[in-house]
Amino acid sequence: MTTVIAFVVVIGILILIHEWGHFVVARLSGVGVERFSIGFGPVLWRIKGKETEYCLSAIPMGGYVKMMGDDENPLEGGKTDAVDPKKSFNLKPVWVRFLIVFAGPGMNFVLAVLLTALAFMVWGRPVVPAVVGRVADGSVAAQAGIKPGDRIVAVDGRPVQYWDEVLTQVQASKGRSLRLTVTDGGATREIAVTPQRIAGRDIFGDEQDYWELGARQSVSDQATIGDVVPGGAAAKGGLKPADIIVSLEGQPITSWDELADGISKRAGQATVLGVKRGDQVLTLTVTPAPTGPDGKGRIGISHSMAPAVGAVFVRSDPLTAIREGVLKTWEWTQLTVKGMYKLITVQLAPSNIGGPIQIAAAAGEQARQGLPYLTLFTALISVNLAVLNLLPVPMLDGGHLLFFVCEAVLGRPISVRKREIAQQVGFVLLMMLMVYAVYNDLSRLDVFHRFFR
């Protein structure tokens, strides 16, 4: 029931805000709106306003705003017999129509910023003190004299309190020497240290340079699994989201970094993991797959977003929260665009495509973790919805925007017949994508195996 309620709330909010963006800008532009519908298909409930009919329809995977003089979308009902030219969508200048269509995805971006800012203001974000817990042997931190228990209070003269502030400064240095102000509870000392470049990979497995000191935070972040890649070594070995890895080949694992280091060294080797799942401790075996030119082992898991053990929550003031919301939304947008590009170019397996069942399962999981997590999840899905709708595919907002750009360049609109054909092709493509996404969702649940066995 939690999953169903969470899914309905998340999808309902995203559709409402998206269509409300179209609706408001249309009304402000003088365009008449005949119908505002949440969902497609047969109307389940309706109320008639002065000009607009507000509806709740049977298929909840989207919605639409039916504007006067716009009869191209087959999902938006029948044609209008008589239209006031002053209120006709198609008779408005192309830039006005562009703004009306863009307003839907635009409001999803705005929603993501506001929800993220709200989460940072009301609940705060988890941070850990800038206290060194572990220093790797031979690292630049060890060579500079940094020791476990040291508290970093400033970087290049800029005060810091939390570990993520230190990491931000280290990454921004790009290898430039930094001056750390460190205290060990008594004396304060200045330490010059030059971050070391290390080869790493982003969440898509692409090579990326990172900078580090070789020092780790003082609290354990636990090796808690967030997502498990379908078909990967972890999935084959029986690992599941929320599992906590507590040992590797009999050696205790106290952090995600320790787990990553251990896995990377065991490419192609059967590896025994101690796994805490609820109140149980299981023993599972995985075989890390060699990945990339360095051949380092990977098993196909990502780190859980749950806060580190010992973390504190720091609330942001409104202006700071808005700035952080914009930055986080931009970060999510970049990741979403990159992920979609890799799917389109088949650099990511199509099995990564998820549908409504996967969204519902994720929404339910976030709801069980608490309202802050569900709020941030809704913001993330809002960004995904905005980017998806901006793809230049007929039937999506991006397809309409592409038509408007062509009209502005050519000086005349694309012919009605060509637009109708494009809409029909786009509709078929979207239905095929939806069917495939649902198939992937059911495959993850192992529905087909259980049905046919």
N, C-alpha and C positions, 0 to 999 in steps of 0.2 A: 504494500500500500504506500509506503514511503517513496518507493521508486516511481510509482504512477503519479502521485501528487507532485513530486519534485519535477518530473518531466512535463506535466501539464502547466505548472507554474512557469518554468523556464521558457518553454516554447511559446506559451501564451504571451508572456511579457515581450519576447523578442519579436513576434509577429505584430503585436499591437503597436509597439514603438516604430517598427519599420513602416507599417501602413499609415500610421499617424503622421510620419514625416511627409509622405506623399500627399496626404489629405490636407495638412496645414498649409504647405507651400502652394498647393493647387488653389485653395480658398483665398489665400493672400494674393494670388496672381489673378483672381477674378474668374477662375475656371469653376464651372458647376460640377458638383460631385453627386452622381445618382445613387451610388451604393458604396458602402464601406463594409467589407466582409472579412471576418476572421475565419479562415478555412475556405475550402473550395467545395463545389458540388452542391447537392440538395441543401436548401436552407432549412435549418432546424428551428431557428428563432429569429424574429425580425421586429424592428420597431421603426415607424416612419416618422422622420423629422420634417421640418418645413420644406427642405429640398432633397435631403439625403435619407436613404433607407439604410439602417444599421442592422447587419445580419451576423448570425453565428451559423456557419455551414458545417457539413458532415465530415469533410476530410480536413483534419487539423494541421496539415503539413504546409501551411502558407496562408496567404490571404490576398486580397486585391482591393484597389480603389477604382471603381468604375466612374470615369469622368465623361462629361458630356462631349460628344464629338469624337470620342476615341473608341472605335469599334474593331480594333485589330486583334485583341487578345481573346481567343476562344474560351478562356476560363472565366471571362468577366460578363457573361450573359449576352442577351440579344442586342440588336441595334436600336438606336434612338430614332424615332420618326421625325421629330421636330426639335431642333437645337437652336437656342439663342446664339447668334454668331459671337456676341460679346463673351459668352461663357464657354465657347467651344475650345477644347484642348488643341485640336489640330489647326486652329486658326491663330493660335498664339505664336509669337516669334520663336525661332528655334532655341534661343538661349533660355527663354522662359520654360519651354518644355524640358530642356536639359536639366534645369534646376529642380523642376517638379519630380522628375524621375530619379535624379541623384539624391534627393532628400531622403529617400528610404534607406539606402545603405549609409548615408551620412548620419542619420539619427542612430543607427546601430553603433557607429563609431563613438558618437556622443554618449550613448548609453554606457558603453564600455568604460569610457573615461570617468563618468559619474559614479558607476558602481564600484570601480576600483578605488576612486577617491573616498567614497563612503566607507569602504572596508578599512582603508588606512586611517580614516578619522575616528570611526566608532570602535573598531576592534584592534587596530594597529597592525604592525607587521612584526613577525618573530625575528629577533636579533640576539646575538650572543656577545658578551663583552670581548674587547680586544685584548684577550689574555692568551698567551702562547701555551699550548698544552703539549705539543710534541714537535721536536726539531729533527729532521732527517739527517742522518750521518752524511757528512761531506757536502751538505747543501750550502748555498750562499749564506743562509741564516746562521748555520753553525759556524762557518768561517768568520762571520762578522761578530760572533760572540753572543748571539741571541740564545737565551736559555728558557726551558720550560718554567712557567710561572711569571715570566716577564709580562708586564702590561704596556702595550703601545699606546701612548697618550697623544702623539702628534706625528704627522708625516709631512716633511718639508715645512714645518712650522704651523701646519693646519691641524687644530685639535681634532681628535677622533675618539669615539667612545666604543664603537662596535666593530666586530670583525669584518662585516661586509664593507665598512668604510675603508678599512685597510686594503681589502682585496680590490676595491674600485681604484684606489690610488696606485696599487701595484700594476694592474692591467693598463691603466692610463699612461704609465711611465714608458711603455714600449722599450724597456731595457735601460732607461735613463737611471742614473744613480739617485737613490733616495736617502734622505736624512731622517732617521727615525728617532723620536724621543721616547725613551723606554725607562720605566721604573720597576723595581723589583720589590716594592713595598717599603723601601727605604731610600736609597740613593737614586738619583735620576741621572741618566747618561745619554749621550748622543752617539748614534751608530750610523755609519755610512754603509749602505748595502746596495748592490746592483742586481735587480731581479734577473733571474735566469730564464731564457726562452726554452719552452718545452713544446714538443709536437703533441697535439691532441686532436680530438674530433668533436664536432658539434653533435646535436641530437640527431642529425640526419646521417652521421657517419663521415661527413666531409672533413678533410684535414684542416686544422686551424691552429695557429700559433697562440700559445698562452704564456703568461709570465708569472713566475712564482718565486717565493723566497725559500721554500722548503720548510716552512713553519705551518703548523696546524692549530686550529682553535682549541680552547681548553675543555670544551664540553663535547660529549659524544653526540654525533648526529645520527647514529645507528644506521646500519645498512638495511634500510627499509625499502622494499620494492614498491615503485609506483605503478608502472605499466610493464607488461610482458608482451614482447613482439610475437604475434602469431607465427607458428612454425619455426621459431628460433630454438636454440639449444635450451634455454630456460623453460620454454613452454613444453618442449619434449621431455624435459627432466621432471616436470610436475610443479615447477614454481608458479606462484600466484601473486597477484597484487596484494599488498599489505603484509606479505611474508617478511620476516626479519632474519637476515643471515647472521648467525652468531659464531660460525666457525668455518674454516676452509682447510681441508686435509688435516683436521684435528687441531689447528691453530686458532685461537680466539680471534674474532673479528669485532672490532669496537667502532669502526667508522666506515663510511662509504668509500673513502680513499683507500683504506686497507683492502677492502674487497676488490676494488678496481685494479689495484696493483697486483694482487694475487691472481686474479683471473687473467690479466694481460700476459702473465708469464707461463700460462698453462695451455697455450693453443694446441688443440688436437689431443690433449690428455684428459682422460676421465678424471673428474674432480669431485670429491665428496664434500658436500656442504651440510652443515648443521643449520636447520631452519626452524625458527620459532613461528608457529601458526596458532594464534590464540593461546590456549594453555598447553598446547602440545609442542614437543620438540621433535622434529622429523629429521631423517637422514636421507638426502636426495643426491643423485649423481648427475652431473652435467658434463658435457664435453665442449669447452670453448672453441669456437670456430676462428681460424686465423683470418684476420681482417686487415686490409690495407697493405701498403708496401712493406711495412715493418713486421707484418705477420702476427701482430699482437692478438691475444685471445679476447673474444667477446661472446656473451651468451644471450644478448637481446633483452636487457632490462633497463629501466630508467629509475632514477632516484625518486622516492616519494616526496611530495610537497609538504608533508607534515613537518612541523617545526622540530629543531634539534632538542634533545633532552637538555634541560637547563636554560633554554631560550627564554627571553622576556619579550613582552609585547609592548611596542612603543607606538603611541598614537601621534599622528601628524596634525599640525594645524591646517585649517582649510586651504590656504594658498599652497602650502607644501604638498598637501594631499592631491590637489588638482594637478600640480606639476608632475608628481609621481604617477598619477593616473594617465596623464598624456604620454609620459615616457614608457610606461608599461604597455599601454595600448599600441604604441608605435612598435615596441619590441614584438608583441604578439602578431601585429600586422606583417612585419617582415618575415617572421617564422611561418605564418600561414601562406603568404605568397610563395615563399621558397618551397614549402611542402607541396603546394598545388603544382608548381612548375615541375617538381621532380616526379609527381604522379603523372602529369601529362606527357613528360618525356620518358616515362617508364624507368626512371632512375630509382623510384620507389616501387615496391611490389604493389599491384592493385589490391592485394589482400588488406592493405592498410586503410582502404576506403571504408568508412563506417556509415551507418544509417541511423534511423530513429531508435532502433533497439539499443545500439551502442550508446547513443546520447542519453537514453532513458536510464541505462545501467549506470553510466557515469554520474548522472544527476542524482540518482538514488544514493550512490556511494558518497558523494560530496555532501548531500543532505544529512546523512548519518554522521559525518564528521562534524557538522555544525553549520550554522547560518553563514559565518564568514567564508567558509570554503564554497558553499553553494553560490554566494554572491559573486565571488571571483570566477567561479566556473561559468556563471551566466554571462559575465563580462567577456570571458574568452570565447564562448560560443557566439556572442554577439559580433565579435570581430570576424570570426569564421563566416558567419552569415553575410556580413557586409562585403567581404572579399569575394565570396562565392557569387553574390548577386552582381558584382561588377565585372565578372567574366563576360567577354563579348560574344555571348551565346544568345540567339533569339529566344524569347520567352523570359529571359532574365533582364534585369534592369540594364546590365551592361550591353545587351543586344540593342535595346532602344537607344542607349547613348551612342552606340556606334552608328546607328542610322542617322541620328541628329548630326554627328560629326560629318558624315558623308553628305548630308543635305547642306551643311554650312560650306563645305568645300566645293560641291558641285553647283550650288546656287539653286537647287531644286530638290524636292524630296524623292526618295526611292519610290518607284512605282508600287501601287497598292498590291498588284499581283506578286511582285517579287517579295514584298514584305510578308504577304500571306504564306508563300512557299517557305520562306525562312522561318516563320513562326511554327509552321507544321513540322519542319525538320527539327527545330529546337525542342519542340514538345516531345517528339519521339526520342531524341537524345536524352532529355531529362528523365523520361520514364524508364529508359534502359538503365540509366545511372542509378535511379532509385531502386529498381529491381535488383541490380547487382549489389548495391549497398545492403539491402535487406538480406540477400543471399549470404553475404559476408557475415552479417550479424548472426544469422542462424547457424552458420558454420562454426563461429566462435563458441556458440552454445552447444555445439555437437548435436544439434537437433536431427540432422540427416542420418547420422550414424545410429542414433537411438531409435529412429523411426524404421530404418531398413534392417536392423540387425535381427 
